[in-house]
Amino acid sequence: MELTDDRALEHVADYFRALAEPQRLKILQTLREGPRNVGELTSELACSQANVSKHLALLAKVGLVEREARGTSVYYRFADSRTYDLCDLVCGQIADRLLDQVRGLSLVPDASRGAKRPAAKTAARKRSA
């Protein structure tokens, strides 16, 4: 897809807007474990059926989930497993950033710094002995 086209950019923006809502991310995380119907999602996420249905409709509209009729129920599942890859990439980047922030506060020793400290302590002990 050529991203210089305004319509293409609008589709990309819609996709990311759909991912920008925490409740929709919870739904997607739950669907990662397998297809669910609205009732199952409602009980697993402890929210209203109307809320779940609204979010599922938007996720289906942008192509993140697909519907499958099974008897009298409709089950939802991830439309494309590559979305997992995107979510994992973003979560990994956020985790790395948070870890860097914590390291900046000196709450978690950097592995490379930790490796140098024992050698420095050993040298200091030898000098004092």
Secondary structure as a PSIPRED ss2 file (coil, helix, strand):
# PSIPRED VFORMAT (PSIPRED V4.0)

   1 M C   1.000  0.000  0.000
   2 E C   1.000  0.000  0.000
   3 L C   1.000  0.000  0.000
   4 T C   1.000  0.000  0.000
   5 D C   1.000  0.000  0.000
   6 D H   0.000  1.000  0.000
   7 R H   0.000  1.000  0.000
   8 A H   0.000  1.000  0.000
   9 L H   0.000  1.000  0.000
  10 E H   0.000  1.000  0.000
  11 H H   0.000  1.000  0.000
  12 V H   0.000  1.000  0.000
  13 A H   0.000  1.000  0.000
  14 D H   0.000  1.000  0.000
  15 Y H   0.000  1.000  0.000
  16 F H   0.000  1.000  0.000
  17 R H   0.000  1.000  0.000
  18 A H   0.000  1.000  0.000
  19 L C   1.000  0.000  0.000
  20 A C   1.000  0.000  0.000
  21 E C   1.000  0.000  0.000
  22 P H   0.000  1.000  0.000
  23 Q H   0.000  1.000  0.000
  24 R H   0.000  1.000  0.000
  25 L H   0.000  1.000  0.000
  26 K H   0.000  1.000  0.000
  27 I H   0.000  1.000  0.000
  28 L H   0.000  1.000  0.000
  29 Q H   0.000  1.000  0.000
  30 T H   0.000  1.000  0.000
  31 L H   0.000  1.000  0.000
  32 R C   1.000  0.000  0.000
  33 E C   1.000  0.000  0.000
  34 G C   1.000  0.000  0.000
  35 P C   1.000  0.000  0.000
  36 R E   0.000  0.000  1.000
  37 N E   0.000  0.000  1.000
  38 V H   0.000  1.000  0.000
  39 G H   0.000  1.000  0.000
  40 E H   0.000  1.000  0.000
  41 L H   0.000  1.000  0.000
  42 T H   0.000  1.000  0.000
  43 S H   0.000  1.000  0.000
  44 E H   0.000  1.000  0.000
  45 L H   0.000  1.000  0.000
  46 A C   1.000  0.000  0.000
  47 C C   1.000  0.000  0.000
  48 S C   1.000  0.000  0.000
  49 Q H   0.000  1.000  0.000
  50 A H   0.000  1.000  0.000
  51 N H   0.000  1.000  0.000
  52 V H   0.000  1.000  0.000
  53 S H   0.000  1.000  0.000
  54 K H   0.000  1.000  0.000
  55 H H   0.000  1.000  0.000
  56 L H   0.000  1.000  0.000
  57 A H   0.000  1.000  0.000
  58 L H   0.000  1.000  0.000
  59 L H   0.000  1.000  0.000
  60 A H   0.000  1.000  0.000
  61 K H   0.000  1.000  0.000
  62 V C   1.000  0.000  0.000
  63 G C   1.000  0.000  0.000
  64 L C   1.000  0.000  0.000
  65 V E   0.000  0.000  1.000
  66 E E   0.000  0.000  1.000
  67 R E   0.000  0.000  1.000
  68 E E   0.000  0.000  1.000
  69 A E   0.000  0.000  1.000
  70 R E   0.000  0.000  1.000
  71 G C   1.000  0.000  0.000
  72 T C   1.000  0.000  0.000
  73 S E   0.000  0.000  1.000
  74 V E   0.000  0.000  1.000
  75 Y E   0.000  0.000  1.000
  76 Y E   0.000  0.000  1.000
  77 R E   0.000  0.000  1.000
  78 F E   0.000  0.000  1.000
  79 A C   1.000  0.000  0.000
  80 D C   1.000  0.000  0.000
  81 S C   1.000  0.000  0.000
  82 R H   0.000  1.000  0.000
  83 T H   0.000  1.000  0.000
  84 Y H   0.000  1.000  0.000
  85 D H   0.000  1.000  0.000
  86 L H   0.000  1.000  0.000
  87 C H   0.000  1.000  0.000
  88 D H   0.000  1.000  0.000
  89 L H   0.000  1.000  0.000
  90 V H   0.000  1.000  0.000
  91 C H   0.000  1.000  0.000
  92 G H   0.000  1.000  0.000
  93 Q H   0.000  1.000  0.000
  94 I H   0.000  1.000  0.000
  95 A H   0.000  1.000  0.000
  96 D H   0.000  1.000  0.000
  97 R H   0.000  1.000  0.000
  98 L H   0.000  1.000  0.000
  99 L H   0.000  1.000  0.000
 100 D H   0.000  1.000  0.000
 101 Q H   0.000  1.000  0.000
 102 V H   0.000  1.000  0.000
 103 R H   0.000  1.000  0.000
 104 G H   0.000  1.000  0.000
 105 L C   1.000  0.000  0.000
 106 S C   1.000  0.000  0.000
 107 L C   1.000  0.000  0.000
 108 V C   1.000  0.000  0.000
 109 P C   1.000  0.000  0.000
 110 D C   1.000  0.000  0.000
 111 A H   0.000  1.000  0.000
 112 S H   0.000  1.000  0.000
 113 R H   0.000  1.000  0.000
 114 G H   0.000  1.000  0.000
 115 A H   0.000  1.000  0.000
 116 K H   0.000  1.000  0.000
 117 R H   0.000  1.000  0.000
 118 P H   0.000  1.000  0.000
 119 A H   0.000  1.000  0.000
 120 A H   0.000  1.000  0.000
 121 K H   0.000  1.000  0.000
 122 T H   0.000  1.000  0.000
 123 A H   0.000  1.000  0.000
 124 A H   0.000  1.000  0.000
 125 R H   0.000  1.000  0.000
 126 K H   0.000  1.000  0.000
 127 R H   0.000  1.000  0.000
 128 S H   0.000  1.000  0.000
 129 A C   1.000  0.000  0.000
